[in-house]
Amino acid sequence: MRKLAGAVVVALLTLGGAAHAQDASSYPNRPVRFILGFAAGGGTDLLARIVGPKVADILGQPVIVENRTGAGGRIAVDFVQSQPVDGHTVAIGAIGQLAVASAIYPNLSFHPTRTLMPIAMMGSYPLILTGPAGGDIRTPADLVAYAKANPDKSNYPTSSPAFTIASELFKLKTGMPGTPIPYRSTNEMALAVAGGQALFAFPDSASVVTMAQSGKVRALAVGSPKRISELPDVPTLAEAGRGDVDLKVQWIGAFLPAGTPAPIAKRLETALQQALADTGVRERIRGMTYLPEGMGAADFRARIDDDIRIFQDVVKAANLKFEQ
């Protein structure tokens, strides 16, 4: 009897392994859905719609982009986690939605490296320290000196905890004052600086490059390891003497629900990397002032865990409180 029971267990395990292998070999067998937590027209949406068609060509199935907005992108992630672990429903998520949220909210229903499987980093972009176009504030040092001399005029706009953390980290490292003012988007953040309602900001490159090029605001430093081609004369924070302010380059990536069979996850990872290596795709991403990436699952997972630790340290040091 024991031998029979053991044989049954072995048979079931063998059948289960064969089923997973079969699933992987036939994946995908229907359209793949890219689920986004943000509205159409934003950076995450545009990136997904640039990469999606090339992934569809590689996989041989349509890729459908769906926008499920709300709760800072958390509704979309919860939806993906509720779907079958067969690789056909993919979360396209951003650093603020996933890593920052995991660092500041203790009771999230998801975690980017535990309840989700990081598959590939798709694109990245720097935050840019932005100040008023007129006046004598031309460098980060000028900004810090002015803010310390005029604390009542030192405020910054923020449209999400990701931008709050960047500004608060800069304050921690420089000792300058700064009061947050809530805004709805990064574009509004840049406009607030241009209009004099805020002294400085850390918007994303897509929101501020054109305004800086046209002289509406002044880009003081780029929060990335290298200068960006769109603003070649603007130094990095390290070049400007603030190498201690590690803003972390922002990212957008693809995720599957934890428990997705490894062969399926690998198939999607490979397809994304192939799509992101395509010259036409890369040119279109660069046109957004984003950088095309392609970092694989293992490195992406390590990067996310490191980001979360850094954000937690900033939140603790600055004694920040966020409402979920």
BALOBA-1460 file (C-alpha; in Angstrom, 3 decimals):
// residues 324
<rec num="1" residu="m" x="0.000" y="0.000" z="0.000"/>
<rec num="2" residu="r" x="2.795" y="2.403" z="0.912"/>
<rec num="3" residu="k" x="4.541" y="1.624" z="-2.383"/>
<rec num="4" residu="l" x="1.295" y="2.318" z="-4.237"/>
<rec num="5" residu="a" x="0.782" y="5.627" z="-2.417"/>
<rec num="6" residu="g" x="4.332" y="6.650" z="-3.184"/>
<rec num="7" residu="a" x="3.855" y="5.788" z="-6.820"/>
<rec num="8" residu="v" x="0.687" y="7.898" z="-6.933"/>
<rec num="9" residu="v" x="2.535" y="10.903" z="-5.437"/>
<rec num="10" residu="v" x="5.374" y="10.544" z="-7.934"/>
<rec num="11" residu="a" x="2.888" y="10.286" z="-10.767"/>
<rec num="12" residu="l" x="1.028" y="13.392" z="-9.647"/>
<rec num="13" residu="l" x="4.254" y="15.367" z="-9.324"/>
<rec num="14" residu="t" x="5.336" y="14.193" z="-12.760"/>
<rec num="15" residu="l" x="1.996" y="15.163" z="-14.269"/>
<rec num="16" residu="g" x="2.146" y="18.555" z="-12.531"/>
<rec num="17" residu="g" x="5.634" y="19.179" z="-13.899"/>
<rec num="18" residu="a" x="4.517" y="18.110" z="-17.343"/>
<rec num="19" residu="a" x="1.515" y="20.434" z="-17.147"/>
<rec num="20" residu="h" x="3.776" y="23.379" z="-16.273"/>
<rec num="21" residu="a" x="6.131" y="22.468" z="-19.090"/>
<rec num="22" residu="q" x="3.215" y="22.251" z="-21.499"/>
<rec num="23" residu="d" x="1.867" y="25.596" z="-20.302"/>
<rec num="24" residu="a" x="5.264" y="27.185" z="-20.876"/>
<rec num="25" residu="s" x="5.686" y="25.671" z="-24.322"/>
<rec num="26" residu="s" x="2.302" y="26.975" z="-25.471"/>
<rec num="27" residu="y" x="2.618" y="30.380" z="-23.799"/>
<rec num="28" residu="p" x="1.060" y="32.658" z="-24.752"/>
<rec num="29" residu="n" x="-2.064" y="31.086" z="-26.208"/>
<rec num="30" residu="r" x="-4.227" y="34.205" z="-26.054"/>
<rec num="31" residu="p" x="-3.696" y="37.992" z="-25.836"/>
<rec num="32" residu="v" x="-1.369" y="39.271" z="-23.115"/>
<rec num="33" residu="r" x="-2.688" y="42.167" z="-21.049"/>
<rec num="34" residu="f" x="-0.456" y="44.973" z="-19.795"/>
<rec num="35" residu="i" x="-2.247" y="46.416" z="-16.745"/>
<rec num="36" residu="l" x="-1.360" y="49.991" z="-15.771"/>
<rec num="37" residu="g" x="-2.368" y="51.910" z="-12.679"/>
<rec num="38" residu="f" x="-2.162" y="55.294" z="-14.379"/>
<rec num="39" residu="a" x="-4.157" y="57.190" z="-16.971"/>
<rec num="40" residu="a" x="-3.520" y="57.166" z="-20.708"/>
<rec num="41" residu="g" x="-0.939" y="59.687" z="-21.891"/>
<rec num="42" residu="g" x="1.401" y="59.494" z="-18.901"/>
<rec num="43" residu="g" x="4.938" y="58.151" z="-18.989"/>
<rec num="44" residu="t" x="4.057" y="54.621" z="-17.873"/>
<rec num="45" residu="d" x="1.254" y="54.426" z="-20.418"/>
<rec num="46" residu="l" x="3.362" y="55.746" z="-23.290"/>
<rec num="47" residu="l" x="6.198" y="53.352" z="-22.499"/>
<rec num="48" residu="a" x="3.828" y="50.364" z="-22.402"/>
<rec num="49" residu="r" x="2.294" y="51.349" z="-25.736"/>
<rec num="50" residu="i" x="5.727" y="51.698" z="-27.353"/>
<rec num="51" residu="v" x="7.028" y="48.347" z="-26.101"/>
<rec num="52" residu="g" x="3.757" y="46.391" z="-26.340"/>
<rec num="53" residu="p" x="3.517" y="45.999" z="-30.142"/>
<rec num="54" residu="k" x="7.081" y="44.716" z="-30.414"/>
<rec num="55" residu="v" x="6.456" y="42.219" z="-27.590"/>
<rec num="56" residu="a" x="3.332" y="41.117" z="-29.485"/>
<rec num="57" residu="d" x="5.404" y="40.483" z="-32.612"/>
<rec num="58" residu="i" x="7.883" y="38.397" z="-30.624"/>
<rec num="59" residu="l" x="5.301" y="36.367" z="-28.696"/>
<rec num="60" residu="g" x="2.900" y="35.937" z="-31.604"/>
<rec num="61" residu="q" x="-0.106" y="37.197" z="-29.624"/>
<rec num="62" residu="p" x="-1.647" y="40.669" z="-29.268"/>
<rec num="63" residu="v" x="-0.611" y="42.803" z="-26.304"/>
<rec num="64" residu="i" x="-3.497" y="44.845" z="-24.922"/>
<rec num="65" residu="v" x="-2.810" y="47.859" z="-22.689"/>
<rec num="66" residu="e" x="-5.450" y="48.416" z="-20.000"/>
<rec num="67" residu="n" x="-5.553" y="51.444" z="-17.681"/>
<rec num="68" residu="r" x="-7.024" y="50.628" z="-14.268"/>
<rec num="69" residu="t" x="-6.499" y="53.826" z="-12.316"/>
<rec num="70" residu="g" x="-7.082" y="54.656" z="-8.685"/>
<rec num="71" residu="a" x="-5.482" y="54.527" z="-5.233"/>
<rec num="72" residu="g" x="-2.067" y="55.592" z="-6.481"/>
<rec num="73" residu="g" x="-1.883" y="52.663" z="-8.865"/>
<rec num="74" residu="r" x="-2.707" y="50.062" z="-6.225"/>
<rec num="75" residu="i" x="-6.006" y="48.993" z="-7.821"/>
<rec num="76" residu="a" x="-4.141" y="47.798" z="-10.908"/>
<rec num="77" residu="v" x="-1.655" y="45.769" z="-8.870"/>
<rec num="78" residu="d" x="-4.409" y="44.137" z="-6.825"/>
<rec num="79" residu="f" x="-6.179" y="43.211" z="-10.050"/>
<rec num="80" residu="v" x="-3.084" y="41.543" z="-11.501"/>
<rec num="81" residu="q" x="-2.598" y="39.572" z="-8.299"/>
<rec num="82" residu="s" x="-6.181" y="38.269" z="-8.566"/>
<rec num="83" residu="q" x="-5.585" y="36.776" z="-12.022"/>
<rec num="84" residu="p" x="-4.389" y="33.254" z="-12.914"/>
<rec num="85" residu="v" x="-0.622" y="32.776" z="-12.714"/>
<rec num="86" residu="d" x="-0.320" y="31.913" z="-16.398"/>
<rec num="87" residu="g" x="1.645" y="34.905" z="-17.679"/>
<rec num="88" residu="h" x="-1.228" y="36.494" z="-19.588"/>
<rec num="89" residu="t" x="-1.782" y="39.376" z="-17.146"/>
<rec num="90" residu="v" x="1.238" y="41.637" z="-16.564"/>
<rec num="91" residu="a" x="1.537" y="44.624" z="-14.243"/>
<rec num="92" residu="i" x="3.472" y="47.525" z="-15.733"/>
<rec num="93" residu="g" x="4.469" y="49.418" z="-12.612"/>
<rec num="94" residu="a" x="6.566" y="52.402" z="-11.582"/>
<rec num="95" residu="i" x="8.971" y="52.981" z="-8.725"/>
<rec num="96" residu="g" x="6.615" y="55.238" z="-6.783"/>
<rec num="97" residu="q" x="3.667" y="52.888" z="-7.142"/>
<rec num="98" residu="l" x="5.642" y="49.845" z="-5.986"/>
<rec num="99" residu="a" x="8.977" y="50.490" z="-4.237"/>
<rec num="100" residu="v" x="8.106" y="53.810" z="-2.595"/>
<rec num="101" residu="a" x="4.670" y="52.556" z="-1.576"/>
<rec num="102" residu="s" x="6.241" y="49.463" z="-0.009"/>
<rec num="103" residu="a" x="8.632" y="51.674" z="1.957"/>
<rec num="104" residu="i" x="5.999" y="54.005" z="3.402"/>
<rec num="105" residu="y" x="2.797" y="51.981" z="3.774"/>
<rec num="106" residu="p" x="2.973" y="49.113" z="6.308"/>
<rec num="107" residu="n" x="-0.267" y="47.375" z="5.306"/>
<rec num="108" residu="l" x="-0.099" y="47.099" z="1.530"/>
<rec num="109" residu="s" x="-1.820" y="44.153" z="-0.104"/>
<rec num="110" residu="f" x="1.235" y="43.591" z="-2.319"/>
<rec num="111" residu="h" x="5.021" y="43.726" z="-2.357"/>
<rec num="112" residu="p" x="7.043" y="44.144" z="-5.570"/>
<rec num="113" residu="t" x="9.445" y="41.267" z="-4.844"/>
<rec num="114" residu="r" x="7.301" y="38.988" z="-2.663"/>
<rec num="115" residu="t" x="3.745" y="38.889" z="-3.935"/>
<rec num="116" residu="l" x="4.934" y="39.946" z="-7.387"/>
<rec num="117" residu="m" x="7.723" y="38.667" z="-9.628"/>
<rec num="118" residu="p" x="9.905" y="41.372" z="-11.207"/>
<rec num="119" residu="i" x="10.420" y="40.412" z="-14.845"/>
<rec num="120" residu="a" x="12.324" y="43.257" z="-16.502"/>
<rec num="121" residu="m" x="13.062" y="46.936" z="-16.101"/>
<rec num="122" residu="m" x="11.646" y="48.616" z="-19.199"/>
<rec num="123" residu="g" x="12.675" y="52.248" z="-18.881"/>
<rec num="124" residu="s" x="14.248" y="54.746" z="-16.540"/>
<rec num="125" residu="y" x="14.400" y="58.474" z="-16.116"/>
<rec num="126" residu="p" x="16.081" y="60.947" z="-13.765"/>
<rec num="127" residu="l" x="14.561" y="63.507" z="-11.457"/>
<rec num="128" residu="i" x="15.845" y="67.013" z="-12.125"/>
<rec num="129" residu="l" x="16.453" y="69.633" z="-9.450"/>
<rec num="130" residu="t" x="14.551" y="72.617" z="-10.822"/>
<rec num="131" residu="g" x="14.597" y="76.267" z="-9.745"/>
<rec num="132" residu="p" x="13.281" y="79.624" z="-10.964"/>
<rec num="133" residu="a" x="14.493" y="80.845" z="-14.338"/>
<rec num="134" residu="g" x="15.230" y="84.375" z="-13.174"/>
<rec num="135" residu="g" x="17.384" y="85.583" z="-10.305"/>
<rec num="136" residu="d" x="20.701" y="84.421" z="-8.947"/>
<rec num="137" residu="i" x="19.894" y="80.773" z="-8.189"/>
<rec num="138" residu="r" x="22.050" y="78.992" z="-10.745"/>
<rec num="139" residu="t" x="23.436" y="76.030" z="-8.811"/>
<rec num="140" residu="p" x="22.298" y="73.698" z="-6.015"/>
<rec num="141" residu="a" x="24.597" y="75.620" z="-3.664"/>
<rec num="142" residu="d" x="22.843" y="78.878" z="-4.595"/>
<rec num="143" residu="l" x="19.486" y="77.256" z="-3.884"/>
<rec num="144" residu="v" x="20.560" y="76.008" z="-0.464"/>
<rec num="145" residu="a" x="22.006" y="79.398" z="0.485"/>
<rec num="146" residu="y" x="18.866" y="81.235" z="-0.608"/>
<rec num="147" residu="a" x="16.556" y="78.824" z="1.210"/>
<rec num="148" residu="k" x="18.518" y="79.140" z="4.443"/>
<rec num="149" residu="a" x="18.440" y="82.934" z="4.189"/>
<rec num="150" residu="n" x="14.726" y="82.973" z="3.257"/>
<rec num="151" residu="p" x="13.067" y="80.012" z="5.011"/>
<rec num="152" residu="d" x="9.602" y="81.557" z="4.661"/>
<rec num="153" residu="k" x="9.997" y="81.414" z="0.868"/>
<rec num="154" residu="s" x="11.380" y="77.894" z="0.707"/>
<rec num="155" residu="n" x="8.696" y="75.457" z="-0.397"/>
<rec num="156" residu="y" x="8.441" y="72.663" z="-2.902"/>
<rec num="157" residu="p" x="5.607" y="71.028" z="-4.883"/>
<rec num="158" residu="t" x="4.947" y="67.311" z="-4.740"/>
<rec num="159" residu="s" x="2.409" y="65.134" z="-6.514"/>
<rec num="160" residu="s" x="3.332" y="61.825" z="-4.852"/>
<rec num="161" residu="p" x="5.447" y="60.402" z="-2.009"/>
<rec num="162" residu="a" x="8.225" y="59.680" z="-4.527"/>
<rec num="163" residu="f" x="8.800" y="63.413" z="-5.040"/>
<rec num="164" residu="t" x="8.366" y="64.174" z="-1.354"/>
<rec num="165" residu="i" x="11.100" y="61.681" z="-0.501"/>
<rec num="166" residu="a" x="13.468" y="63.166" z="-3.106"/>
<rec num="167" residu="s" x="12.971" y="66.689" z="-1.753"/>
<rec num="168" residu="e" x="13.262" y="65.598" z="1.864"/>
<rec num="169" residu="l" x="16.480" y="63.706" z="1.123"/>
<rec num="170" residu="f" x="17.934" y="66.876" z="-0.408"/>
<rec num="171" residu="k" x="16.891" y="68.793" z="2.704"/>
<rec num="172" residu="l" x="18.454" y="66.198" z="5.006"/>
<rec num="173" residu="k" x="21.792" y="66.285" z="3.217"/>
<rec num="174" residu="t" x="22.000" y="70.063" z="2.807"/>
<rec num="175" residu="g" x="20.282" y="71.303" z="5.978"/>
<rec num="176" residu="m" x="18.022" y="73.618" z="3.998"/>
<rec num="177" residu="p" x="14.381" y="74.228" z="4.954"/>
<rec num="178" residu="g" x="11.453" y="73.406" z="2.717"/>
<rec num="179" residu="t" x="7.690" y="73.042" z="3.091"/>
<rec num="180" residu="p" x="5.771" y="70.642" z="0.830"/>
<rec num="181" residu="i" x="2.785" y="71.815" z="-1.209"/>
<rec num="182" residu="p" x="0.550" y="69.142" z="-2.788"/>
<rec num="183" residu="y" x="-0.039" y="69.154" z="-6.549"/>
<rec num="184" residu="r" x="-1.753" y="66.699" z="-8.884"/>
<rec num="185" residu="s" x="0.994" y="66.006" z="-11.424"/>
<rec num="186" residu="t" x="4.664" y="66.488" z="-12.159"/>
<rec num="187" residu="n" x="3.751" y="68.918" z="-14.927"/>
<rec num="188" residu="e" x="1.960" y="71.080" z="-12.343"/>
<rec num="189" residu="m" x="5.042" y="70.822" z="-10.129"/>
<rec num="190" residu="a" x="7.232" y="72.336" z="-12.838"/>
<rec num="191" residu="l" x="4.628" y="75.014" z="-13.577"/>
<rec num="192" residu="a" x="4.545" y="75.945" z="-9.878"/>
<rec num="193" residu="v" x="8.265" y="76.716" z="-9.991"/>
<rec num="194" residu="a" x="7.890" y="78.603" z="-13.278"/>
<rec num="195" residu="g" x="5.057" y="80.670" z="-11.820"/>
<rec num="196" residu="g" x="6.826" y="81.451" z="-8.559"/>
<rec num="197" residu="q" x="4.452" y="79.485" z="-6.336"/>
<rec num="198" residu="a" x="7.310" y="77.165" z="-5.327"/>
<rec num="199" residu="l" x="11.037" y="77.690" z="-4.931"/>
<rec num="200" residu="f" x="12.299" y="74.347" z="-6.153"/>
<rec num="201" residu="a" x="11.131" y="70.921" z="-7.265"/>
<rec num="202" residu="f" x="12.321" y="67.467" z="-8.317"/>
<rec num="203" residu="p" x="10.048" y="66.646" z="-11.280"/>
<rec num="204" residu="d" x="10.783" y="63.881" z="-13.742"/>
<rec num="205" residu="s" x="12.724" y="64.663" z="-16.906"/>
<rec num="206" residu="a" x="9.687" y="64.369" z="-19.194"/>
<rec num="207" residu="s" x="7.919" y="67.161" z="-17.303"/>
<rec num="208" residu="v" x="10.761" y="69.647" z="-17.107"/>
<rec num="209" residu="v" x="13.143" y="69.262" z="-20.068"/>
<rec num="210" residu="t" x="11.084" y="71.302" z="-22.542"/>
<rec num="211" residu="m" x="10.427" y="74.012" z="-19.959"/>
<rec num="212" residu="a" x="14.126" y="74.218" z="-19.125"/>
<rec num="213" residu="q" x="15.102" y="74.354" z="-22.788"/>
<rec num="214" residu="s" x="12.656" y="77.233" z="-23.366"/>
<rec num="215" residu="g" x="13.868" y="79.165" z="-20.323"/>
<rec num="216" residu="k" x="10.693" y="78.906" z="-18.247"/>
<rec num="217" residu="v" x="12.568" y="77.208" z="-15.413"/>
<rec num="218" residu="r" x="16.230" y="76.552" z="-14.670"/>
<rec num="219" residu="a" x="17.503" y="72.994" z="-14.385"/>
<rec num="220" residu="l" x="20.069" y="73.123" z="-11.579"/>
<rec num="221" residu="a" x="21.224" y="69.496" z="-11.537"/>
<rec num="222" residu="v" x="20.291" y="66.076" z="-12.855"/>
<rec num="223" residu="g" x="19.655" y="63.243" z="-10.410"/>
<rec num="224" residu="s" x="21.403" y="60.558" z="-12.452"/>
<rec num="225" residu="p" x="24.955" y="59.193" z="-12.685"/>
<rec num="226" residu="k" x="25.491" y="60.901" z="-16.055"/>
<rec num="227" residu="r" x="24.298" y="64.074" z="-17.731"/>
<rec num="228" residu="i" x="21.389" y="63.724" z="-20.108"/>
<rec num="229" residu="s" x="21.663" y="64.583" z="-23.802"/>
<rec num="230" residu="e" x="18.625" y="66.902" z="-23.710"/>
<rec num="231" residu="l" x="20.349" y="69.169" z="-21.143"/>
<rec num="232" residu="p" x="24.067" y="68.666" z="-21.820"/>
<rec num="233" residu="d" x="25.165" y="71.756" z="-19.869"/>
<rec num="234" residu="v" x="23.333" y="70.774" z="-16.681"/>
<rec num="235" residu="p" x="25.617" y="68.949" z="-14.226"/>
<rec num="236" residu="t" x="24.725" y="65.877" z="-12.239"/>
<rec num="237" residu="l" x="24.187" y="66.338" z="-8.525"/>
<rec num="238" residu="a" x="27.584" y="64.718" z="-7.935"/>
<rec num="239" residu="e" x="29.289" y="67.161" z="-10.323"/>
<rec num="240" residu="a" x="27.555" y="69.996" z="-8.492"/>
<rec num="241" residu="g" x="29.045" y="68.854" z="-5.191"/>
<rec num="242" residu="r" x="26.012" y="66.946" z="-3.913"/>
<rec num="243" residu="g" x="27.079" y="63.373" z="-4.529"/>
<rec num="244" residu="d" x="25.627" y="62.540" z="-1.114"/>
<rec num="245" residu="v" x="22.104" y="63.030" z="-2.502"/>
<rec num="246" residu="d" x="21.362" y="59.650" z="-4.106"/>
<rec num="247" residu="l" x="17.968" y="60.232" z="-5.670"/>
<rec num="248" residu="k" x="17.883" y="56.858" z="-7.404"/>
<rec num="249" residu="v" x="17.069" y="56.857" z="-11.095"/>
<rec num="250" residu="q" x="13.355" y="56.251" z="-11.449"/>
<rec num="251" residu="w" x="12.125" y="53.117" z="-13.208"/>
<rec num="252" residu="i" x="9.160" y="51.443" z="-14.877"/>
<rec num="253" residu="g" x="9.068" y="47.681" z="-15.133"/>
<rec num="254" residu="a" x="7.032" y="44.550" z="-15.811"/>
<rec num="255" residu="f" x="5.769" y="42.220" z="-13.072"/>
<rec num="256" residu="l" x="3.872" y="38.936" z="-12.875"/>
<rec num="257" residu="p" x="2.005" y="37.517" z="-9.892"/>
<rec num="258" residu="a" x="4.201" y="35.409" z="-7.608"/>
<rec num="259" residu="g" x="3.763" y="31.737" z="-8.383"/>
<rec num="260" residu="t" x="3.874" y="32.112" z="-12.140"/>
<rec num="261" residu="p" x="5.820" y="29.114" z="-13.529"/>
<rec num="262" residu="a" x="9.473" y="30.005" z="-14.066"/>
<rec num="263" residu="p" x="9.537" y="28.988" z="-17.772"/>
<rec num="264" residu="i" x="6.637" y="31.344" z="-18.514"/>
<rec num="265" residu="a" x="8.275" y="34.180" z="-16.593"/>
<rec num="266" residu="k" x="11.516" y="33.580" z="-18.482"/>
<rec num="267" residu="r" x="9.711" y="33.611" z="-21.823"/>
<rec num="268" residu="l" x="8.198" y="37.000" z="-21.048"/>
<rec num="269" residu="e" x="11.505" y="38.342" z="-19.713"/>
<rec num="270" residu="t" x="13.266" y="37.333" z="-22.923"/>
<rec num="271" residu="a" x="10.532" y="38.878" z="-25.092"/>
<rec num="272" residu="l" x="10.733" y="42.172" z="-23.208"/>
<rec num="273" residu="q" x="14.508" y="42.271" z="-23.466"/>
<rec num="274" residu="q" x="14.335" y="41.574" z="-27.193"/>
<rec num="275" residu="a" x="11.740" y="44.311" z="-27.660"/>
<rec num="276" residu="l" x="13.822" y="46.803" z="-25.682"/>
<rec num="277" residu="a" x="16.872" y="45.992" z="-27.820"/>
<rec num="278" residu="d" x="15.012" y="47.005" z="-30.989"/>
<rec num="279" residu="t" x="16.420" y="50.196" z="-32.510"/>
<rec num="280" residu="g" x="13.023" y="51.708" z="-33.329"/>
<rec num="281" residu="v" x="11.682" y="51.034" z="-29.845"/>
<rec num="282" residu="r" x="14.761" y="52.525" z="-28.225"/>
<rec num="283" residu="e" x="14.550" y="55.691" z="-30.326"/>
<rec num="284" residu="r" x="10.913" y="56.221" z="-29.407"/>
<rec num="285" residu="i" x="11.638" y="55.752" z="-25.702"/>
<rec num="286" residu="r" x="14.494" y="58.240" z="-25.894"/>
<rec num="287" residu="g" x="12.048" y="60.636" z="-27.534"/>
<rec num="288" residu="m" x="10.154" y="60.630" z="-24.221"/>
<rec num="289" residu="t" x="13.428" y="61.714" z="-22.494"/>
<rec num="290" residu="y" x="13.425" y="58.226" z="-20.940"/>
<rec num="291" residu="l" x="16.222" y="55.673" z="-21.244"/>
<rec num="292" residu="p" x="15.380" y="52.252" z="-22.682"/>
<rec num="293" residu="e" x="16.476" y="49.539" z="-20.299"/>
<rec num="294" residu="g" x="16.153" y="45.759" z="-20.353"/>
<rec num="295" residu="m" x="17.567" y="44.776" z="-16.960"/>
<rec num="296" residu="g" x="16.648" y="41.154" z="-16.291"/>
<rec num="297" residu="a" x="14.625" y="39.668" z="-13.474"/>
<rec num="298" residu="a" x="17.406" y="38.869" z="-10.978"/>
<rec num="299" residu="d" x="19.136" y="42.262" z="-11.172"/>
<rec num="300" residu="f" x="15.812" y="44.092" z="-11.211"/>
<rec num="301" residu="r" x="14.702" y="42.282" z="-8.049"/>
<rec num="302" residu="a" x="17.917" y="43.231" z="-6.241"/>
<rec num="303" residu="r" x="17.578" y="46.832" z="-7.391"/>
<rec num="304" residu="i" x="14.005" y="47.079" z="-6.064"/>
<rec num="305" residu="d" x="14.903" y="45.655" z="-2.651"/>
<rec num="306" residu="d" x="17.793" y="48.133" z="-2.407"/>
<rec num="307" residu="d" x="15.520" y="51.032" z="-3.383"/>
<rec num="308" residu="i" x="12.998" y="50.106" z="-0.690"/>
<rec num="309" residu="r" x="15.711" y="50.066" z="1.998"/>
<rec num="310" residu="i" x="16.958" y="53.507" z="0.964"/>
<rec num="311" residu="f" x="13.461" y="54.994" z="0.916"/>
<rec num="312" residu="q" x="12.721" y="53.554" z="4.350"/>
<rec num="313" residu="d" x="15.880" y="55.190" z="5.708"/>
<rec num="314" residu="v" x="14.848" y="58.607" z="4.336"/>
<rec num="315" residu="v" x="11.317" y="58.296" z="5.720"/>
<rec num="316" residu="k" x="12.671" y="57.417" z="9.147"/>
<rec num="317" residu="a" x="15.368" y="60.129" z="9.191"/>
<rec num="318" residu="a" x="12.946" y="62.842" z="8.039"/>
<rec num="319" residu="n" x="10.152" y="61.538" z="10.280"/>
<rec num="320" residu="l" x="7.743" y="61.536" z="7.338"/>
<rec num="321" residu="k" x="4.154" y="60.398" z="7.678"/>
<rec num="322" residu="f" x="1.985" y="59.384" z="4.738"/>
<rec num="323" residu="e" x="-1.714" y="58.552" z="4.644"/>
<rec num="324" residu="q" x="-2.574" y="55.410" z="2.731"/>
